[in-house]
């Protein structure tokens, strides 16, 4: 997949999350790829990379993303 297509996909997903589309996977990706705290950026980098891999992302259900989000952000 070309870098341009991947970038467009990420922007589209992030825009949808900001618009309140309710997609837990897009919301999780936004939270881990654009953390509010600088200290989280390093911690979330591997998860961000995984969330942006299209093959892995396609296999995530909404419930799985919700569960991941709860697990990651409860600490």
Number of C-alpha atoms within 10 A of each C-alpha: 6 6 8 9 10 14 12 11 14 18 13 13 19 19 15 15 20 13 9 10 12 12 14 19 23 24 22 23 25 20 19 23 21 16 16 10 8 9 9 14 16 13 12 18 15 12 15 18 12 14 23 17 11 13 10 10 15 10 9 12 12 14 11 13 20 15 12 15 18 12 10 12 10 7 5
